[in-house]
Amino acid sequence: MGSGNSIFSTKTFTAWCNSHLRKAGTQIENIEDDFRNGLKLMLLLEVISGERLPKPDKGKMRFHKIANVNKALDFICSKGVKLVSIGAEEIVDGNTKMTLGMIWTIILRFAIQDISVEGQCVCVCVCVWKDGLALCALIHRHRPDLIDYSKLKKDDPIGNLNTAFEVAEKYLDIPKMLDAEDIVNTPKPDEKAIMTYVSCFYHAFAGAEQAETAANRICKVLAVNQENEKLMEEYEKLASELLEWIRKTIPWLENRTAEHHMRAMQQKLEDFRDYRRIHKPPRVQEKCQLEINFNTLQTKLRLSNRPAFMPSEGKMVSDIANAWKGLEQVEKGYEEWLLTEIRRLERLDHLAEKFKQKCSLHQSWTSGKEELLSMKDYESASLMEIRALMRKHEAFESDLAAHQDRVEQIAAIAQELNELDYHDASSVNTRCQGICDQWDNLGTLTQKRRDSLERVEKLWETIDQLYLEFAKRAAPFNNWMDGAMEDLQDMFIVHSTEEIHSLITAHDQFKATLPEADKERMATMGIQSEIVKIAQTYGIKLSGVNPYTNLSPQDITNKWETVKHLVPLRDQMLQEEVARQQANERLRRQFAAQANIIGPWIQTKMEEIGHVSVDIAGSLEEQMNSLKQYEQNIINYKCNIDKLEGDHQLSQESLIFDNKHTNYTMEHIRVGWEQLLTTIARTINEVENQILTRDAKGISQEQLNEFRASFNHFDRVMKLKQFIVLGLVEFARIMTLVDSNNTGVVTFQAFIDFMTRETAETDTADQVMASFKILASDKSYITVDELRRELPPEQAEYCISRMTRYIGADGPAGALDYISFSSALYGESDL
């Protein structure tokens, strides 16, 4: 090496040493003098190796300097380098040749040898580097944005070299170690200097590739976090909407304000049917989808080595299930209340109408009775007239007693209307009280008139027995006919064929009494005939009016004809009701026939789903197809549920509220159907999660089958044998992983997660931290510019918005803490 080349190497080696020493905050001015005490030499070796050397001696004596240089030389030798003719004394004495040789040995070991290890090669042929095009081509190959290679000229070597030196120093952090003029004007430039400078390019570009790898790893981790956060937000939104719908629906179902009219209550029932048929089914699907999304998210979090997702307070799957359970409880109570109220209003309408009818009949009968009882006609009557008045009054008393039962019925109906909370009870009570007061007054007036007539009767001795007998027989018979007409026109309400047959039996019994009643009519009419015969026989001129009664024979005849006319009408009404009850019975049997098939079918399907995924052979995709076909078959069965809903609605419209032919109600069928759909959806989701796990972990179908076989054998083996083989500590570790909640149950999904964790590697917080450290050039902080330069825009902004400020004293303003951010990526979620 000539003197020129020695100067060349001294300048290059000095620049190379300073490019590393500046990382420790220092530099050298003279390569022969500044390494003589060994302190900066040891510091240089620590920087370029990343290792700690023995603690240097602090003294300034020669032997202290020799000791420090020897520590540096010993470290170089420990790296497999043989130092020939290089001693500590020559270095301490400032021997230029020895110092440059030692530096060249360090460069060979820690710069150029690294290139050889990595399979690279540094060409030392001077002709390659002298025109500067090779250096520019090297830069352009890795950073085409820094040099426009097409504009370079081979006949401008100094310009080319300076371009390469300037770009390398400005953008690649490679200090200028050579002079373009020295290279171009020297016949044979120093090969060691050239090799030293070119090796810096390898390390610079190797660092860039390492940074690219680190950036890719970070982007992958951030993408997983962004996707998981999106799924969490979707879960939160769907859960909030479903809970809000339940919150608004429950008060409506809890409202038990009864309507006063049947039509309004029936409208409430129709609104409830619309809720069950139209509004609730989509929410059932949302609830099922919410559980599926939650399970899928948890699976993705496990696969990406993230902690489990904890929804915000009140939005856990269990919270939604509890809210849904509360909804169904008030829903069931609401339907029962509606039906009870409809029955109550039906009964009230019937009683109110019956009350009005009986009141009208009673008030029609009592019309004018108070005036008649208050008359003093007996004061100027003849003996016969007095007797007639007395007998007439006796007949009235019989009639009055016969009407006592109707008054009691009116009072009883009014009391029942009050007990059933009839909306117009005040008017009912007013009318009932008026009738009772009038009845008491009639009793008082009747007794007063009797007393007067009895007092006058003692003055009279004779009376027409035949008129009296007619009156006595006609009055009760007339009352019987009034009662018969009232019964024949009486309203009725029944709910079964047994009840209507009971009414028919009672009607038949009434018809059986008609012959005897006809005999009574004939006997009564015979008295009138005898009166006429006696009058004709003895030439008595009759007035045509019975002095003891207002009833005429024609009245008896007319009422009797009315009774005979009402009998067949009653028969027809009862037979029509028989037909209606028979139709209701057919509806009951029709509903029961379907319900007794659908109910067991749903139960059977529920039991089959429990083991269907285990029994299906083949790949997960084949299992998925089979399960989806199974699900489609269940969905196709929905038409039977809809038909049963139609029959159920017909039954309710016909006011049928019980069915002795089946133990299944429409509510049982609805709940069972919803549970069946939810169960098959969850089973499909489990297989989907297995596919997701398999694809994410790179598990083959054969491995998955082996995992399943191992899982089936796991329970038997791990109970005792494996417990003994593995020992307490290992057994506890495995059970902590596969049964983290200490439930005593190990699912197949948890078993797969354990197996894949044992056999595969996943990204960790330490790995992400190391990647950020590469991008930050080994600093404990990273800047916004570095993030935007090394990462895609979306990922860079994601990091900037979430990283906290770096609080160390060694960081510039705006520096970010990538260490806490990396830990947070694998810590508890904010959602």
C-alpha positions in Angstrom: 0.0 0.0 0.0 1.6 3.3 -1.2 1.6 6.5 0.7 -1.3 7.8 -1.4 -3.3 4.8 -0.8 -2.4 5.0 2.9 -3.8 8.5 3.0 -6.8 7.2 1.0 -7.4 4.4 3.6 -6.9 6.7 6.6 -9.6 9.1 5.4 -12.0 6.3 4.5 -11.5 4.4 7.8 -11.9 7.6 9.8 -15.2 8.3 8.2 -16.3 4.7 8.6 -15.5 4.7 12.3 -17.3 8.1 12.8 -20.4 6.7 11.1 -20.7 4.3 14.0 -19.3 6.3 16.8 -21.8 9.1 16.2 -24.5 6.6 17.4 -22.8 6.8 20.8 -22.5 10.6 20.6 -18.8 11.0 19.8 -16.2 10.9 17.0 -12.5 10.8 16.2 -10.3 13.4 14.5 -7.1 11.5 14.1 -7.3 7.7 13.7 -3.7 7.2 15.0 -4.1 9.3 18.2 -7.8 8.9 19.2 -7.6 5.1 19.6 -4.4 5.1 21.6 -6.0 5.0 25.1 -8.4 2.2 23.9 -11.6 3.9 25.2 -13.1 4.9 21.9 -11.8 1.7 20.3 -13.8 -0.3 22.9 -16.8 2.0 22.3 -16.5 1.4 18.5 -16.6 -2.4 19.0 -19.6 -2.2 21.3 -21.6 -0.1 18.8 -20.9 -2.2 15.7 -21.3 -5.6 17.6 -24.2 -4.6 19.9 -22.4 -6.4 22.8 -20.9 -5.1 26.0 -17.1 -5.3 26.5 -15.4 -5.5 29.9 -15.3 -2.4 31.9 -12.4 -0.2 30.7 -9.6 1.0 33.0 -10.1 4.7 34.0 -6.4 5.5 34.6 -4.3 7.6 32.1 -1.0 5.7 32.6 0.5 3.7 29.7 -0.3 0.4 31.3 -4.0 1.5 31.6 -4.1 2.3 27.9 -2.4 -1.0 27.0 -5.0 -2.9 29.2 -7.9 -1.2 27.4 -6.5 -1.9 23.9 -5.9 -5.5 24.9 -9.5 -5.8 25.9 -10.5 -4.6 22.5 -8.1 -7.0 20.8 -9.2 -9.9 22.9 -12.8 -9.2 21.9 -11.8 -9.2 18.2 -10.1 -12.5 18.7 -13.2 -13.9 20.5 -15.1 -13.4 17.2 -12.8 -15.9 15.4 -10.3 -13.3 14.0 -6.6 -14.0 14.1 -4.5 -10.9 14.6 -1.1 -11.2 13.0 1.7 -8.8 14.1 -0.8 -6.4 15.8 0.0 -5.6 19.4 -1.4 -3.3 22.0 1.9 -1.4 22.5 2.1 -0.4 18.8 -1.5 0.9 18.9 -0.8 2.9 22.1 2.3 4.3 20.6 0.4 5.6 17.5 1.8 3.2 14.9 -0.2 4.2 11.8 0.3 1.0 9.9 -0.7 -1.1 12.9 -3.7 1.1 13.7 -4.9 1.0 10.0 -4.4 -2.8 9.9 -6.4 -3.3 13.1 -9.3 -1.1 11.7 -9.2 -3.0 8.4 -9.5 -6.3 10.4 -12.5 -4.9 12.3 -14.1 -3.8 8.9 -13.4 -7.2 7.4 -15.0 -9.0 10.4 -18.0 -6.7 11.1 -18.8 -5.2 7.7 -17.4 -7.1 4.8 -17.6 -10.6 6.3 -21.4 -10.1 7.0 -21.9 -9.6 3.3 -20.1 -12.8 2.5 -22.2 -14.7 5.2 -25.3 -13.4 3.6 -24.2 -14.7 0.2 -23.3 -11.3 -1.2 -20.2 -10.2 -3.0 -18.3 -6.9 -3.0 -16.5 -6.4 -6.3 -13.1 -4.8 -5.7 -12.2 -4.3 -9.3 -11.4 -0.6 -9.6 -12.7 -0.4 -13.1 -16.2 -1.2 -11.9 -16.3 1.8 -9.5 -14.1 4.4 -11.1 -16.8 5.9 -13.4 -19.4 6.2 -10.6 -22.1 4.4 -12.7 -21.8 1.2 -10.6 -22.4 3.1 -7.4 -25.4 5.0 -8.9 -26.8 1.7 -10.3 -26.5 0.2 -6.9 -28.5 3.1 -5.3 -31.0 3.1 -8.2 -31.6 -0.7 -7.8 -32.8 -0.3 -4.3 -34.1 3.3 -4.3 -35.1 4.3 -7.9 -36.7 7.4 -6.5 -33.3 8.9 -5.5 -31.4 8.8 -8.9 -32.6 9.1 -12.5 -30.1 6.6 -13.9 -31.1 7.4 -17.5 -29.6 10.9 -17.2 -26.1 9.8 -16.1 -23.2 9.9 -18.6 -20.3 7.5 -18.7 -17.9 10.3 -19.6 -18.6 12.3 -16.4 -17.1 10.0 -13.7 -16.6 12.8 -11.2 -20.1 14.0 -11.6 -21.4 10.4 -11.2 -19.3 9.7 -8.2 -20.3 13.0 -6.4 -24.0 12.3 -7.2 -23.6 8.9 -5.6 -21.7 10.3 -2.6 -24.2 13.2 -2.0 -27.3 11.0 -2.3 -25.8 8.3 -0.1 -25.0 10.9 2.6 -28.3 12.7 2.4 -30.8 9.9 2.1 -29.0 6.7 3.1 -27.1 8.0 6.1 -23.7 6.9 4.6 -21.0 9.5 5.2 -18.7 10.6 2.4 -15.6 8.4 2.9 -14.0 9.0 -0.6 -13.1 11.9 -2.9 -14.2 11.6 -6.5 -11.0 13.2 -7.7 -8.9 10.7 -5.8 -10.7 7.8 -7.3 -10.6 9.2 -10.9 -7.1 10.6 -10.8 -5.4 7.7 -9.0 -4.3 4.9 -11.3 -5.2 2.2 -8.8 -7.4 3.5 -5.9 -7.2 1.8 -2.5 -9.2 -1.4 -2.8 -9.7 -1.5 1.0 -11.2 1.9 1.0 -13.5 1.0 -1.9 -14.6 -2.2 -0.2 -15.2 -0.4 3.1 -17.4 2.3 1.4 -19.3 -0.2 -0.7 -20.0 -2.4 2.3 -21.9 0.5 3.9 -24.4 0.3 1.0 -25.0 -3.4 1.8 -25.7 -2.6 5.4 -27.9 0.4 4.5 -30.0 -1.6 2.1 -30.1 -4.6 4.3 -31.5 -2.3 7.0 -34.1 -1.1 4.6 -35.2 -4.6 3.7 -35.3 -5.4 7.4 -37.5 -2.2 7.9 -39.7 -3.4 5.1 -40.2 -6.8 6.7 -40.9 -5.1 10.1 -43.4 -2.7 8.4 -45.2 -5.7 6.8 -45.4 -7.4 10.1 -46.8 -4.3 11.8 -49.4 -3.8 8.9 -50.5 -7.4 9.3 -51.1 -7.0 13.1 -52.8 -3.6 12.6 -55.1 -5.1 10.0 -56.2 -7.8 12.4 -56.9 -5.2 15.1 -58.8 -3.0 12.7 -61.0 -5.8 11.5 -61.7 -7.0 15.1 -62.6 -3.4 16.1 -65.0 -3.2 13.2 -66.7 -6.5 14.3 -66.8 -5.2 17.9 -68.5 -2.0 16.7 -71.0 -4.0 14.7 -71.8 -6.2 17.7 -72.3 -3.2 19.9 -74.6 -1.5 17.4 -76.7 -4.6 16.8 -76.9 -5.3 20.5 -77.9 -1.7 21.3 -80.7 -1.8 18.6 -82.0 -5.1 19.8 -82.0 -4.1 23.5 -83.7 -0.7 22.6 -86.4 -2.6 20.7 -87.0 -4.9 23.8 -87.0 -1.8 26.1 -89.7 -0.1 24.0 -91.7 -3.3 23.5 -92.0 -4.5 27.1 -94.0 -1.4 28.4 -96.5 -2.0 25.6 -96.9 -5.7 26.7 -97.0 -4.7 30.4 -99.9 -2.3 29.8 -102.9 -4.0 31.2 -105.4 -1.1 30.7 -108.7 -2.8 29.8 -111.0 -1.4 27.2 -114.7 -1.1 27.8 -115.9 -2.6 24.5 -115.3 -6.0 22.9 -114.2 -4.4 19.5 -111.4 -2.5 21.2 -110.1 -5.6 23.0 -110.3 -7.6 19.8 -108.2 -4.9 18.1 -105.6 -5.3 20.9 -105.6 -9.0 20.2 -105.1 -8.4 16.5 -102.2 -6.0 17.2 -100.6 -8.7 19.3 -101.0 -11.2 16.5 -99.3 -8.8 14.1 -96.5 -8.4 16.7 -96.0 -12.2 16.8 -96.3 -12.8 13.1 -94.6 -9.7 11.6 -92.5 -7.7 14.2 -91.0 -10.3 16.4 -89.6 -12.9 13.9 -86.9 -10.5 12.4 -85.8 -9.7 16.0 -85.5 -13.5 16.7 -83.2 -13.7 13.7 -81.2 -10.7 14.9 -80.8 -12.3 18.3 -79.5 -15.5 16.8 -77.2 -13.6 14.4 -75.8 -11.6 17.3 -74.8 -14.8 19.1 -73.2 -16.1 15.9 -71.3 -12.8 15.4 -70.1 -12.9 19.0 -68.8 -16.5 18.7 -67.1 -15.7 15.4 -65.4 -12.6 16.8 -64.1 -14.6 19.9 -62.7 -17.2 17.5 -60.9 -14.6 15.5 -59.5 -13.0 18.6 -58.2 -16.3 19.9 -56.6 -17.1 16.5 -54.9 -13.7 16.5 -53.6 -14.1 20.0 -55.8 -11.3 21.3 -57.8 -11.2 24.6 -61.5 -12.1 24.5 -64.0 -9.4 23.6 -65.9 -7.9 26.5 -68.9 -5.9 25.3 -69.8 -2.8 27.1 -71.9 -3.0 30.3 -75.3 -4.4 29.8 -74.6 -5.8 26.3 -73.3 -9.2 27.0 -74.9 -12.2 25.2 -76.2 -13.2 28.6 -77.7 -9.7 29.2 -79.5 -9.9 25.8 -80.7 -13.4 26.7 -82.1 -12.2 30.0 -83.8 -9.2 28.3 -85.3 -11.6 25.8 -86.5 -13.9 28.5 -88.1 -10.9 30.3 -89.8 -10.0 27.0 -91.2 -13.5 26.5 -92.5 -13.6 30.1 -94.5 -10.4 29.8 -95.5 -11.4 26.3 -97.0 -14.6 27.6 -98.8 -12.7 30.4 -100.1 -10.2 27.9 -101.7 -12.8 25.8 -103.3 -14.5 28.8 -104.6 -11.1 30.0 -106.1 -10.3 26.6 -108.0 -13.6 26.4 -109.2 -13.2 30.0 -110.4 -9.6 29.3 -112.2 -10.8 26.1 -114.0 -13.5 28.1 -114.9 -10.9 30.8 -116.2 -8.4 28.2 -118.1 -11.2 26.5 -119.7 -12.2 29.8 -120.4 -8.5 30.6 -122.1 -7.9 27.3 -124.2 -10.9 27.8 -125.2 -9.9 31.4 -125.8 -6.3 30.4 -128.2 -7.3 27.6 -129.9 -9.8 29.9 -130.2 -7.1 32.6 -131.9 -4.7 30.2 -134.3 -7.4 28.9 -135.4 -8.4 32.4 -135.7 -4.8 33.5 -137.8 -3.9 30.5 -140.1 -6.9 31.1 -140.4 -6.1 34.8 -141.0 -2.4 34.2 -143.6 -3.3 31.6 -145.4 -5.5 34.1 -145.3 -2.9 36.9 -146.5 -0.1 34.7 -149.6 1.4 36.3 -149.6 -1.1 39.2 -149.0 1.6 41.9 -152.0 3.7 40.6 -154.3 0.6 40.6 -153.2 -0.3 44.2 -153.8 3.3 45.3 -157.4 3.4 44.0 -160.4 3.6 46.5 -163.0 2.1 44.2 -164.2 -0.2 46.9 -165.7 2.7 48.8 -168.6 3.0 46.3 -168.7 -0.6 45.0 -171.6 -3.0 45.3 -171.3 -6.3 47.2 -170.5 -8.2 44.1 -168.0 -5.6 43.0 -166.4 -5.7 46.4 -166.0 -9.4 46.2 -164.7 -9.0 42.7 -162.2 -6.5 43.9 -161.1 -8.8 46.7 -160.6 -11.7 44.4 -158.9 -9.6 41.9 -156.5 -8.4 44.6 -155.8 -11.9 45.6 -155.0 -12.8 42.0 -152.6 -9.7 41.9 -150.8 -10.9 45.0 -150.3 -14.3 43.4 -148.9 -12.5 40.4 -146.8 -10.3 42.5 -145.3 -13.2 44.3 -144.6 -14.9 41.0 -142.6 -11.8 39.9 -140.4 -11.8 43.0 -138.0 -14.2 41.3 -137.4 -11.8 38.4 -136.6 -9.0 40.8 -134.1 -11.2 42.6 -132.6 -12.1 39.2 -132.3 -8.4 38.3 -130.5 -7.7 41.6 -128.2 -10.7 41.2 -127.2 -9.7 37.6 -126.5 -6.1 38.8 -124.2 -7.4 41.5 -122.3 -9.7 39.1 -121.9 -6.7 36.7 -120.4 -4.7 39.6 -118.1 -7.6 40.6 -116.8 -7.9 36.9 -116.1 -4.1 36.9 -118.7 -3.2 34.2 -117.9 0.2 32.8 -121.5 1.5 33.0 -122.1 0.0 36.4 -123.5 3.3 37.8 -126.4 3.3 35.4 -127.1 -0.4 36.1 -127.0 0.3 39.9 -129.4 3.3 39.4 -131.9 1.3 37.4 -131.7 -1.7 39.8 -132.2 0.5 42.8 -135.2 2.1 41.2 -136.8 -1.3 40.5 -136.1 -2.5 44.1 -137.5 0.7 45.6 -140.6 0.4 43.4 -140.9 -3.3 44.4 -140.9 -2.4 48.1 -143.5 0.3 47.5 -145.7 -2.2 45.6 -145.5 -4.6 48.5 -146.5 -1.8 50.9 -149.4 -0.7 48.7 -150.5 -4.3 48.2 -150.7 -5.0 51.9 -152.5 -1.7 52.5 -155.1 -2.5 49.8 -155.6 -6.0 51.2 -156.2 -4.6 54.6 -158.8 -2.3 53.2 -160.6 -5.0 51.1 -160.6 -7.5 54.0 -162.2 -4.8 56.2 -164.9 -4.2 53.6 -165.3 -7.9 52.7 -166.8 -8.6 56.0 -169.7 -6.4 54.9 -170.4 -8.5 51.8 -171.4 -12.1 51.8 -171.6 -13.3 48.3 -169.2 -13.6 45.4 -169.3 -15.3 42.0 -167.3 -18.5 42.6 -166.9 -19.3 38.9 -165.3 -15.9 38.1 -163.1 -16.4 41.1 -162.0 -19.9 40.1 -161.3 -18.7 36.6 -159.2 -15.8 37.9 -157.3 -18.0 40.4 -156.5 -20.6 37.7 -155.9 -18.1 34.9 -153.4 -15.9 36.8 -150.8 -18.6 37.6 -151.3 -20.2 34.3 -150.8 -16.8 32.6 -147.7 -16.3 34.8 -146.5 -19.7 33.8 -146.9 -18.8 30.1 -145.1 -15.5 30.7 -142.3 -17.4 32.3 -142.3 -19.9 29.4 -142.2 -17.2 26.8 -139.3 -15.5 28.8 -137.4 -18.8 29.0 -138.1 -19.6 25.3 -136.6 -16.2 24.4 -133.8 -16.3 27.0 -130.3 -15.6 25.6 -127.6 -18.2 26.3 -123.8 -18.6 25.9 -122.0 -21.9 25.7 -118.5 -23.1 24.9 -119.0 -26.8 24.3 -121.3 -29.4 22.8 -121.9 -30.7 26.3 -123.3 -27.4 27.4 -125.6 -27.0 24.4 -126.9 -30.6 24.8 -127.7 -29.7 28.4 -129.8 -26.8 27.2 -131.5 -29.1 24.7 -132.3 -31.6 27.4 -133.8 -28.8 29.5 -135.8 -27.7 26.5 -137.0 -31.2 25.9 -138.1 -31.5 29.5 -140.0 -28.3 29.1 -141.8 -29.6 26.0 -142.7 -32.7 27.9 -144.7 -30.4 30.3 -146.8 -28.9 27.5 -149.5 -31.6 27.4 -150.1 -31.1 31.2 -150.1 -27.3 30.6 -152.6 -27.8 27.8 -154.9 -29.7 30.2 -154.6 -26.8 32.6 -155.5 -24.4 29.8 -158.4 -26.5 28.8 -159.6 -26.7 32.5 -159.3 -22.9 32.8 -161.1 -22.3 29.6 -163.7 -24.9 30.8 -164.6 -22.6 33.7 -165.3 -19.7 31.3 -167.4 -22.1 29.2 -169.3 -23.0 32.4 -169.9 -19.4 33.2 -171.3 -18.8 29.7 -173.5 -21.9 30.0 -174.9 -20.9 33.4 -175.6 -17.4 32.1 -177.4 -18.8 29.0 -179.2 -21.3 31.1 -180.5 -18.8 33.7 -180.7 -15.8 31.4 -178.0 -13.8 33.1 -176.7 -10.9 31.1 -173.0 -10.9 31.4 -171.0 -7.7 31.2 -168.2 -9.5 29.3 -165.6 -8.6 31.9 -164.4 -10.9 34.8 -164.6 -8.8 37.9 -161.7 -10.7 39.4 -159.1 -10.5 36.7 -158.0 -8.5 33.7 -157.2 -11.7 31.9 -159.7 -12.7 29.3 -160.0 -16.2 27.7 -158.7 -14.6 24.5 -155.6 -13.5 26.4 -155.0 -17.1 27.5 -155.6 -18.4 23.9 -153.3 -15.8 22.4 -150.5 -16.4 24.8 -150.9 -20.2 24.4 -150.5 -19.8 20.6 -147.4 -17.6 21.2 -145.9 -20.3 23.4 -146.6 -22.9 20.8 -145.0 -20.6 18.1 -141.9 -20.0 20.2 -141.2 -23.7 20.9 -140.0 -24.6 17.3 -138.1 -21.3 17.1 -136.2 -22.3 20.3 -135.6 -25.7 18.7 -134.1 -24.0 15.7 -131.9 -21.7 17.8 -130.6 -24.6 19.8 -129.8 -26.7 16.7 -127.9 -23.8 15.2 -125.8 -23.6 18.3 -125.2 -27.3 18.1 -123.8 -26.8 14.6 -121.6 -24.0 15.8 -120.2 -26.0 18.7 -119.7 -29.0 16.4 -117.7 -26.7 14.1 -115.7 -25.5 17.0 -115.0 -29.1 18.0 -113.8 -29.8 14.5 -111.4 -26.8 14.8 -110.1 -28.2 18.1 -109.5 -31.7 16.6 -108.0 -30.2 13.4 -105.5 -28.1 15.5 -104.8 -31.0 17.8 -104.1 -33.4 14.9 -101.4 -31.0 13.5 -100.0 -30.0 16.9 -99.6 -33.6 18.0 -97.4 -34.2 14.9 -95.5 -30.9 14.8 -94.6 -30.9 18.6 -92.9 -34.4 18.6 -91.3 -33.5 15.2 -89.6 -30.4 16.7 -88.5 -32.4 19.8 -87.0 -35.1 17.5 -85.1 -32.6 15.4 -83.7 -30.9 18.6 -82.4 -34.3 19.7 -80.9 -35.1 16.3 -79.1 -31.7 16.1 -77.3 -32.6 19.3 -75.2 -35.3 17.5 -75.7 -34.6 13.8 -72.3 -32.8 13.4 -70.5 -35.7 15.1 -72.1 -38.3 12.9 -71.5 -36.6 9.6 -68.3 -37.9 7.9 -66.1 -36.1 5.5 -64.5 -32.6 5.4 -65.7 -29.6 7.3 -67.1 -28.2 4.0 -69.0 -31.4 3.5 -70.3 -31.2 7.0 -71.3 -27.6 6.4 -73.2 -28.5 3.3 -74.9 -31.4 5.1 -75.9 -29.1 8.0 -77.1 -26.4 5.6 -79.2 -29.0 3.8 -80.5 -30.1 7.2 -81.3 -26.5 8.0 -83.1 -26.1 4.7 -85.2 -29.1 5.4 -86.2 -27.5 8.7 -87.0 -24.2 7.0 -89.1 -26.1 4.5 -91.2 -27.4 7.4 -92.2 -23.8 8.2 -95.3 -24.2 6.0 -96.7 -26.6 8.6 -96.1 -24.1 11.4 -97.9 -21.4 9.3 -100.9 -23.7 8.6 -101.1 -24.4 12.4 -100.9 -20.6 13.0 -103.9 -20.3 10.7 -105.9 -22.9 12.5 -105.0 -21.3 15.8 -106.2 -17.9 14.6 -109.5 -19.5 13.4 -109.9 -21.0 16.9 -109.4 -17.7 18.6 -111.7 -15.9 16.2 -114.3 -18.5 17.2 -113.6 -17.8 20.8 -112.2 -21.3 21.5 -109.9 -21.1 24.5 -109.3 -24.7 25.5 -108.6 -28.0 23.7 -108.8 -31.3 25.5 -107.4 -33.2 22.4 -103.8 -32.0 22.8 -101.3 -30.9 25.4 -99.6 -28.6 22.8 -100.5 -24.9 22.7 -99.5 -22.5 19.9 -97.1 -20.9 22.4 -95.4 -24.3 22.9 -95.0 -24.8 19.2 -93.7 -21.2 18.7 -91.0 -21.4 21.4 -89.9 -24.9 20.2 -89.7 -23.7 16.6 -87.6 -20.7 17.6 -85.3 -22.9 19.7 -84.9 -25.3 16.8 -83.9 -22.5 14.4 -81.4 -21.1 16.9 -79.9 -24.5 17.7 -79.2 -25.4 14.0 -77.8 -21.9 13.4 -75.4 -22.3 16.3 -74.3 -25.8 15.1 -73.5 -24.4 11.7 -71.6 -21.5 13.3 -69.5 -24.0 15.2 -68.5 -25.7 12.0 -67.8 -22.3 10.4 -65.5 -21.4 13.3 -63.7 -24.7 12.9 -63.2 -23.9 9.2 -62.0 -20.4 10.2 -59.6 -22.0 12.8 -58.3 -24.5 10.3 -57.6 -21.9 7.6 -56.1 -19.4 9.9 -53.8 -22.0 11.5 -53.0 -23.9 8.3 -54.4 -27.1 9.6 -55.1 -29.8 7.0 -58.3 -31.9 7.0 -56.2 -34.9 8.2 -54.8 -32.9 11.1 -58.3 -31.7 12.0 -59.5 -35.3 12.0 -56.6 -36.3 14.2 -57.4 -33.5 16.6 -61.1 -34.7 16.7 -60.0 -38.2 17.4 -57.6 -36.9 20.1 -60.3 -34.8 21.6 -62.7 -37.8 21.8 -59.9 -39.7 23.5 -58.8 -36.7 25.6 -61.5 -37.0 28.3 -60.7 -40.7 29.1 -56.9 -40.3 29.0 -56.6 -37.1 30.9 -58.8 -38.1 33.8 -56.1 -40.4 35.4 -53.4 -41.8 33.2 -52.3 -38.5 31.7 -52.6 -36.9 35.1 -50.0 -39.3 36.3 -47.7 -39.2 33.2 -47.7 -35.4 32.8 -47.5 -34.6 36.5 -49.4 -32.0 38.4 -47.8 -28.9 37.0 -48.1 -29.8 33.3 -51.7 -31.1 33.8 -52.7 -27.9 35.5 -51.1 -25.9 32.6 -53.0 -27.8 29.9 -56.3 -27.5 31.8 -55.8 -23.8 32.3 -55.5 -23.4 28.6 -58.4 -25.6 27.5 -60.8 -24.8 30.4 -59.9 -21.2 31.3 -63.3 -20.6 33.1 -62.8 -23.7 35.3 -66.2 -25.2 34.2 -65.1 -28.8 34.1 -66.0 -29.0 30.4 -63.6 -28.9 27.4 -65.1 -27.9 24.0 -63.7 -29.1 20.7 -63.0 -25.5 19.7 -60.9 -24.9 22.9 -59.0 -28.2 22.2 -58.2 -27.1 18.6 -56.9 -23.7 19.9 -54.7 -25.5 22.4 -53.3 -28.0 19.8 -52.6 -25.2 17.2 -50.9 -23.0 19.9 -48.7 -25.9 20.8 -47.7 -26.6 17.2 -47.7 -23.1 15.5 -46.3 -19.7 16.2 -48.4 -16.4 16.3 -47.5 -12.8 16.4 -46.7 -11.5 19.9 -46.3 -8.1 21.4 -42.6 -8.6 21.6 -42.4 -9.3 17.9 -44.4 -6.2 17.0 -42.2 -4.2 19.4 -39.1 -5.5 17.7 -40.5 -4.5 14.3 -41.2 -1.0 15.4 -37.7 -0.8 16.8 -36.3 -1.6 13.4 -38.4 1.2 11.8 -37.2 3.5 14.6 -33.5 2.7 13.9 -33.1 1.1 17.4 -34.5 4.2 19.2 -37.0 3.7 22.1 -39.4 6.1 20.4 -40.6 6.7 16.8 -41.5 9.9 15.0 -44.6 10.7 12.9 -42.4 11.2 9.8 -40.9 7.7 10.3 -44.4 6.1 10.6 -45.6 7.9 7.5 -42.4 7.0 5.6 -42.3 3.3 6.5 -46.1 2.3 6.6 -49.0 2.6 4.2 -51.1 5.8 4.8 -54.1 4.0 6.5 -51.8 2.0 8.9 -49.6 5.0 9.6 -52.6 7.2 10.6 -54.0 4.4 12.7 -50.8 4.3 14.7 -50.5 8.1 15.0 -54.0 8.4 16.3 -53.6 5.8 19.0 -49.9 6.0 20.1 -49.3 8.1 23.3 -46.6 10.7 23.5 -43.1 9.5 24.4 -42.1 10.8 27.8 -38.4 10.1 27.8 -35.9 12.9 28.0 -34.0 11.6 24.9 -36.9 12.0 22.5 -37.7 15.1 20.4 -41.0 17.0 20.6 -43.9 14.9 19.1 -42.1 11.6 19.6 -44.4 8.6 20.0 -44.3 5.6 22.4 -44.4 2.5 20.2 -43.6 0.2 23.2 -46.9 0.8 25.1 -48.8 0.8 21.8 -47.5 -2.7 21.0 -48.5 -4.0 24.4 -51.9 -2.4 24.1 -52.4 -4.3 20.8 -52.4 -7.5 22.8 -54.0 -6.1 25.9 -57.6 -5.5 27.0 -59.8 -4.0 24.3 -61.4 -0.5 24.9 -64.6 -1.8 23.5 
